[in-house]
C-alpha cells in the first residue's frame, strides 16, 4: 500500500511540474531559443608570424610551444600553406626529402625570398618545411609550415654545417638592409673553413651568388667538382663584369659550398659560389671591377 501511494504521489508531482512548464504568452516551443548549431570541430593549424624554441621539424600539437619572436628562438614560421593534389590524398603525411614534399619546399623557397627581402641563400639562413603529425593528418590536417632559421656558418667543409643558432627578433626584411647575416668577404682558416672578414680588410674569398643544381643526389653533386667550379666561374664573371670565354679560368679561382646533407634532403639544391684570389690578399670587393680586378694571369 505504501508503495502504491508513493507512486500516485509521484504522478501528481510530475503532473504539477509539467503544468508549470506550460508555454506562456509569446514564447515558442523551440528549446534552443534560436541558438545556432555548434560548428564542426576543425583540425589544428599553426600560424605564420610565430617563433619556436626548437628547430626540429615536428608537427605534433603536443610539442607546439610558440614564443614571442622578440625572445630567444631557433625557428620562425613565415608562411603556412596547404598540401593539394596527390600528396593531400595520401594516407600519411609526406616525409622530409620525398618527391611529394618538393612542391611545398618550392612554395616555401619563394615565400622566404619575399619575407626576407632577397635570396635567403645570400645569407646565413636556411628553410625547412614541417608537415602535420600522422595523427593530425588522419584527423584532416593538410597544412605545411614554412620555417626559417639562422645557421652557425655556411663556410664549413661541404655538407658539414646545419646547426641552427638562437636569434632575437623577426627575420622579416632582414636582407633589405645591411645585416651581419649577409654573405660578403671571407678568409680561410687552417681547417679550410671560410670565416667572414670585412671586404675593406685582407681577404681572399668573396661570395658572388648561388645557383641551383638539378642533381638529385648530394654525393653525385659533390663528386662532380669540375662542373661546380665551371658554373661558379660563370657567376664570378657576371659579378665582376668580365667575359665568359676560354680565358676565364685564368682570371679567377673559385670555391663552392653545397648545402648540408640535411638541407639537401629538405629540398635545398643551392650551390653557393665564392671568388678565390688564389692566395693573393685583397682589400676591396671585386664587384663590377672588370678586367682591372680580374686580369688574365
C-alpha positions in Angstrom: 0.0 0.0 0.0 2.9 2.4 0.9 4.5 1.6 -2.5 1.2 2.3 -4.4 0.6 5.6 -2.6 4.1 6.7 -3.3 3.6 6.0 -7.0 0.4 8.0 -7.1 2.1 10.9 -5.3 4.9 10.8 -7.9 2.5 11.0 -10.8 0.7 14.0 -9.2 4.1 15.8 -8.6 5.2 15.2 -12.2 1.9 16.5 -13.5 2.2 19.7 -11.4 5.8 20.3 -12.6 4.8 19.8 -16.2 1.9 22.2 -15.8 4.4 24.8 -14.5 6.4 24.4 -17.7 3.5 25.3 -20.0 4.0 27.6 -22.9 3.2 31.2 -21.8 2.3 34.2 -23.9 4.6 34.8 -26.8 7.2 32.0 -26.1 7.6 29.4 -28.8 8.3 25.7 -28.3 12.0 25.9 -29.6 14.1 24.7 -26.7 17.2 26.1 -28.4 15.7 29.6 -28.3 17.1 30.4 -31.7 20.7 29.5 -30.9 22.8 28.5 -33.9 24.1 24.9 -34.1 27.6 24.1 -32.9 30.2 24.2 -35.7 32.2 21.2 -36.8 35.5 20.7 -34.9 38.4 22.0 -37.0 41.8 20.4 -37.1 44.7 22.3 -35.5 46.6 24.7 -37.9 49.7 26.6 -37.0 50.0 30.3 -37.6 52.6 32.4 -39.5 54.4 35.0 -37.5 55.2 32.7 -34.6 58.6 31.7 -33.4 59.7 28.4 -31.8 62.4 27.3 -29.4 63.0 24.0 -31.3 64.4 23.6 -34.8 63.3 20.1 -35.4 60.5 19.8 -38.0 57.9 18.5 -35.6 54.2 18.8 -36.5 52.8 17.4 -33.2 50.3 19.5 -31.3 51.9 18.3 -28.0 55.2 19.9 -28.9 53.8 23.1 -30.3 55.2 25.8 -28.0 55.5 29.1 -29.8 57.3 32.0 -28.1 57.4 35.8 -28.7 59.8 36.4 -31.6 61.5 39.2 -29.5 62.8 36.4 -27.2 65.5 33.8 -28.0 64.3 31.3 -30.5 65.6 29.0 -33.2 62.9 28.9 -35.8 60.5 31.5 -37.3 57.3 30.4 -39.2 56.9 32.9 -42.0 54.2 31.1 -44.1 51.6 28.3 -43.7 50.5 26.6 -46.9 48.2 23.7 -47.8 49.0 20.3 -49.4 46.9 19.7 -52.5 46.6 17.2 -55.3 48.1 13.7 -54.9 50.1 14.4 -51.7 46.9 15.6 -50.0 45.2 12.3 -50.8 47.8 10.1 -49.2 47.1 8.1 -46.0 50.2 9.5 -44.3 51.9 12.9 -44.4 54.8 13.3 -47.0 58.1 12.6 -45.4 61.1 15.0 -45.5 63.1 14.5 -48.7 60.3 12.8 -50.6 59.1 13.9 -54.1 55.7 14.7 -52.6 57.4 17.3 -50.3 59.1 19.2 -53.2 56.2 21.4 -54.2 55.8 22.5 -50.6 59.5 23.4 -50.4 59.3 25.3 -53.7 56.5 27.4 -52.3 58.4 28.0 -49.0 61.6 28.9 -51.0 59.7 31.6 -53.0 57.8 32.9 -49.9 61.1 33.1 -48.0 62.6 35.4 -50.6 59.6 37.7 -50.3 59.7 37.6 -46.5 63.4 38.4 -46.0 63.7 40.8 -49.0 66.1 38.8 -51.2 67.5 35.4 -51.9 67.8 33.8 -48.4 70.8 31.8 -49.7 72.7 35.1 -49.9 72.9 34.9 -46.1 73.3 32.5 -43.2 69.7 31.3 -43.4 68.1 28.0 -44.2 64.5 27.0 -44.9 62.6 23.9 -43.8 59.1 22.5 -44.3 57.1 21.0 -41.4 54.1 18.7 -42.1 51.4 17.6 -39.6 52.0 14.6 -37.4 50.5 11.2 -38.7 47.7 11.6 -36.1 46.9 15.2 -37.2 47.0 14.1 -40.8 44.5 11.3 -40.1 42.3 13.9 -38.4 42.2 16.0 -41.6 45.2 18.4 -41.3 46.7 19.2 -44.7 48.8 22.3 -43.8 52.6 22.7 -44.1 54.7 25.1 -42.2 57.5 27.2 -43.8 60.2 27.9 -41.2 63.4 30.0 -41.3 66.4 29.6 -39.1 69.9 31.2 -38.8 72.9 28.9 -39.5 76.0 28.9 -37.4 78.0 29.1 -40.6 77.9 28.3 -44.3 81.6 28.2 -45.0 82.5 25.0 -43.3 83.5 21.9 -45.2 80.9 20.9 -47.8 77.9 19.4 -46.2 79.3 19.8 -42.7 77.2 22.6 -41.2 73.5 22.7 -40.5 73.3 23.9 -36.9 70.6 26.5 -36.1 71.6 29.2 -33.6 69.5 31.3 -31.4 68.1 34.5 -32.8 66.3 37.5 -31.3 63.6 39.4 -33.3 61.9 38.7 -36.6 63.8 38.0 -39.9 61.3 39.9 -41.9 63.0 42.2 -44.5 66.4 41.3 -43.0 68.1 41.3 -46.4 66.5 44.6 -47.5 69.1 46.3 -45.3 72.7 45.8 -44.1 72.8 42.7 -41.9 75.6 40.6 -40.4 73.8 37.6 -41.8 74.5 38.7 -45.3 77.4 36.8 -47.1 80.3 39.1 -48.2 84.0 38.5 -47.9 85.9 35.7 -46.2 89.3 34.2 -45.5 90.2 30.6 -44.9 91.4 29.2 -41.6 93.7 26.2 -41.0 90.8 23.8 -41.2 89.8 25.1 -44.7 86.7 26.8 -43.3 85.6 30.2 -44.7 85.5 32.8 -42.0 83.8 36.2 -42.5 86.1 39.2 -43.0 85.4 42.9 -43.9 85.8 43.4 -47.7 87.8 46.5 -46.8 90.4 44.4 -45.0 92.6 41.5 -46.1 90.6 38.6 -47.5 90.9 36.0 -50.3 87.3 34.9 -50.9 84.2 36.8 -51.8 80.7 35.5 -52.1 79.2 36.1 -55.6 75.9 34.3 -55.6 74.0 31.0 -55.7 72.8 28.7 -58.5 70.5 25.7 -58.2 71.7 22.3 -59.4 69.3 19.8 -61.0 71.2 16.9 -59.5 69.1 14.9 -57.0 71.8 13.1 -55.1 74.1 15.0 -52.8 77.1 12.6 -53.3 77.0 12.8 -57.1 76.8 16.5 -57.0 79.8 16.8 -54.6 81.9 14.5 -56.8 81.4 16.5 -60.0 83.7 19.3 -58.8 84.7 20.5 -62.3 81.1 21.1 -63.2 80.5 23.0 -59.9 83.6 25.2 -60.4 82.8 25.9 -64.1 79.3 27.2 -63.2 80.7 29.2 -60.3 83.3 30.8 -62.6 80.4 32.0 -64.8 78.8 33.6 -61.7 82.1 35.2 -60.8 82.4 36.6 -64.3 78.9 38.1 -64.1 79.6 39.5 -60.7 82.9 41.1 -61.6 81.9 42.1 -65.1 84.4 40.1 -67.2 83.6 38.0 -70.3 82.8 34.3 -70.1 85.3 32.8 -72.5 88.2 30.4 -72.7 90.4 32.7 -70.7 88.0 33.0 -67.7 89.7 30.1 -65.8 93.0 32.1 -66.0 91.3 35.2 -64.5 89.9 33.7 -61.3 89.9 31.0 -58.8 86.7 29.6 -57.4 85.3 27.9 -54.4 81.8 26.5 -53.6 79.8 25.3 -50.7 77.0 22.8 -51.1 74.0 22.7 -48.7 74.4 20.3 -45.8 73.1 16.8 -46.4 70.2 17.7 -44.1 69.3 20.8 -46.0 69.7 18.9 -49.3 67.1 16.3 -48.1 64.8 19.2 -47.1 64.9 20.3 -50.8 67.7 22.9 -50.9 69.8 22.4 -54.1 71.5 25.8 -53.9 75.3 25.9 -54.6 76.9 29.0 -53.0 79.8 30.3 -55.1 82.9 32.3 -54.0 85.6 34.1 -55.9 89.1 32.9 -54.8 92.1 35.1 -55.3 94.5 32.2 -55.5 96.3 33.2 -52.3 96.8 36.9 -53.0 95.1 39.0 -50.3 92.6 41.6 -51.4 91.5 44.8 -49.7 88.4 45.6 -51.7 85.4 43.9 -53.4 85.7 42.6 -57.0 82.1 43.5 -57.8 81.8 45.3 -61.2 85.6 45.7 -61.2 86.0 44.3 -64.7 89.3 43.1 -66.2 91.2 45.6 -64.0 90.5 43.5 -60.9 90.5 40.1 -62.7 93.3 40.3 -65.3 94.4 37.2 -67.1 97.3 35.5 -65.2 
